Amino acid sequence: MQLFILISRFEWRQFLRQPVQLLLLLFFLLMSLYSLYNGQVFVSGQLTGLDTLANNQQANRQELIGRFHVDTSTVKGKMLAQQAGLPQVVEFKAPPAATNPPHGLAVMAIGQRDLLPYFDIVSSKRDILTPPNAEIANPEKLASGNFDFSFVLIYLFPLLIIILSYDLFSREAEQQTDRLLAVQSGEIMRILGYKILFRLLFISLLTNILSLIGFFSRPAATALHLPDVLLWILVTNTYLLFWFAVCWLVIILRKSSSINALILLGIWLLLTLILPAVTNKFAALKHPMPLRTELVSNQRETMTHTWEMPIPQLLKEFYQNNPQYLRLKTDGDTAIYGNKRFVAYYDLLGRRMNKNVQEYNAAAAKHNSWLSQMAWFNPVAQMQSLLNSAAQTGLSDYLYYQNQTGIFQNQWVKLMNSYLLSNKKLSLAEVQHLPVFHPATDQTKTNRILINILSIWLAILLILLIARQKKNPNN
């Protein structure tokens, strides 16, 4: 321990005497702080949008409630009173919204929240492909990604580690102090181990401090729990340990500083750029991602075909699919613009579209599943997935929210149909207590992160095992 403290003091003084490294460290600090600011601005923007949505819904709900108390002595008042409680008016004026609010760690890992909808307007129409429910892909964002703290951690911090560690042994050899260390201590590898351990602790401390800044700079409206904090710290420090293990393996090969720098930069390019690009290319060939435009085109064709069906046939299929409404069947069901025709139309349209959507989701799931499997062979890709999972900003988190939205929509459709098919109005109390969507938390998130992080730990153990075999037994 005394030797480690002595080496740490020496390395710290050496670091302070090198203005180039100090300037580089300052640059990385500024990039980190800017990324945290950028994430905070993004999350605040989405929270503002959700607040505006909630305020608009509250105003619309109050307007619906006000129709029960209007002055019926005027023509407008009589019209509003007649419309009070109509299910068509309720759904048109104040449809419920399913929201996916950002969590506390979204400040540091935006993930795909900027590409996927963070709220959906729920309707009995079951039309999932019209705004705001449709996904809007921003090509520029898809190409460049987000400059958040996760980007800095994944792509920039490895460069900082390489800069601080690439010449750990070669510098001693080039200055011809390696022989002196070997003669005096006889354990030069132990000294090199303490040196890289000092750098690991220094970068880890820096990362944890920046993470703490991110924890406290998040908007107060976002939720942050201790397990999320612990998962974030575990994932980030595991990733740092991986890159230090890579540097240690290159260092003990005892090459020159220039060779070490070239090898480490090559590994960085391979893991961060080349391997992900090759993996995505193979994924596109092996399991092509279906086009969203094809799904939209299929919906348009399905809408036209379903609407043009003979009304008796349409209603017959509706009652076959929904036998609970047979008691409401009457001779007047076949009215062209009757409620039952519209309910039957949207019910059949939803069933037909669900089949198309399931085929689309199955193809997309194969594509994403293959990418997830390949991430086990690339710690950089795995790190991105882990950070997004910890922040609940990844694709799997959106799909979980989408599933919850579907469950809520089924509840809403059942409620609206009960009034539309019976030609009944909602009472004042029913309007005041309409169903509200409450986002749920994915209980499998922690287990999923702990399982996937094993791939990085396995990579670390493999690298250290190779390094141990490469180490000169005389040292």
DAQUI-V204305 format. One record per backbone hydrogen bond with DSSP energy under -1.0 kcal/mol. NH is the residue of the N-H (numbers start at 0). CO is the residue of the C=O. If there is no record, write none. Layout:
((NH	CO) (NH	CO))
This chain:
((4	0) (5	1) (6	2) (7	3) (8	4) (9	5) (10	6) (11	7) (12	8) (13	9) (14	10) (15	11) (16	12) (17	14) (21	17) (22	18) (23	19) (24	20) (25	21) (26	22) (27	23) (28	24) (29	25) (30	26) (31	27) (32	28) (33	29) (34	30) (35	31) (36	32) (37	33) (38	34) (39	35) (40	36) (41	37) (42	38) (43	39) (44	40) (45	41) (46	42) (47	43) (48	44) (49	45) (50	46) (51	47) (52	48) (53	49) (54	50) (55	51) (56	52) (57	53) (58	54) (59	55) (60	56) (61	57) (62	58) (63	59) (64	60) (65	61) (67	64) (68	65) (77	73) (78	74) (79	75) (80	76) (81	77) (82	78) (85	82) (89	85) (90	86) (91	87) (92	88) (93	89) (97	119) (99	117) (103	222) (105	102) (106	103) (107	104) (108	104) (111	392) (112	109) (114	111) (115	111) (119	97) (121	95) (125	122) (132	129) (141	137) (142	138) (143	139) (144	140) (147	145) (149	107) (151	147) (152	148) (153	149) (154	150) (155	151) (156	151) (159	155) (160	156) (161	157) (162	158) (163	159) (164	160) (165	161) (167	164) (170	166) (172	168) (173	169) (174	170) (176	171) (177	171) (180	176) (181	177) (182	178) (183	179) (184	180) (190	186) (191	187) (192	188) (193	189) (194	190) (195	191) (196	192) (197	193) (198	194) (199	195) (200	196) (201	197) (202	198) (203	199) (204	200) (205	201) (206	202) (207	203) (208	204) (209	205) (210	206) (211	207) (212	208) (213	209) (214	210) (215	211) (216	212) (221	218) (228	224) (229	225) (230	226) (231	227) (232	228) (233	229) (234	230) (235	231) (236	232) (237	233) (238	234) (239	235) (240	236) (241	237) (242	238) (243	239) (244	240) (245	241) (246	242) (247	243) (248	244) (249	245) (250	246) (251	247) (253	250) (259	255) (260	256) (261	257) (262	258) (263	259) (264	260) (265	261) (266	262) (267	263) (268	264) (269	265) (270	266) (271	267) (272	268) (273	268) (274	269) (276	272) (277	273) (278	274) (279	275) (280	276) (281	277) (282	278) (283	279) (284	280) (285	281) (286	282) (294	290) (295	291) (296	292) (297	293) (298	294) (299	295) (300	296) (301	297) (302	298) (303	299) (304	300) (305	301) (306	302) (307	303) (308	305) (313	309) (314	310) (315	311) (316	312) (317	313) (318	314) (319	315) (320	316) (321	317) (324	321) (325	322) (327	324) (328	325) (332	329) (334	331) (337	334) (341	337) (342	338) (343	339) (344	340) (345	341) (346	342) (347	343) (348	344) (349	345) (350	346) (351	347) (352	348) (353	349) (354	350) (355	351) (356	352) (357	353) (358	354) (359	355) (360	356) (361	357) (362	358) (363	359) (364	360) (365	361) (366	362) (367	363) (368	364) (369	365) (370	366) (371	367) (372	368) (373	369) (374	370) (375	372) (376	373) (377	374) (381	377) (382	378) (383	379) (384	380) (385	381) (386	382) (387	383) (388	384) (389	385) (390	386) (392	387) (397	393) (398	394) (399	395) (400	396) (401	397) (402	398) (403	399) (404	400) (405	401) (406	402) (407	403) (408	404) (409	405) (410	406) (411	407) (412	408) (413	409) (414	410) (415	411) (416	412) (417	413) (419	415) (420	416) (423	418) (425	84) (430	426) (431	427) (444	441) (447	443) (448	444) (449	445) (450	446) (451	447) (452	448) (453	450) (454	451) (456	452) (457	453) (458	454) (459	455) (460	456) (461	457) (462	458) (463	459) (464	460) (465	461) (466	462) (467	463) (468	464) (469	465) (470	466) (474	471))
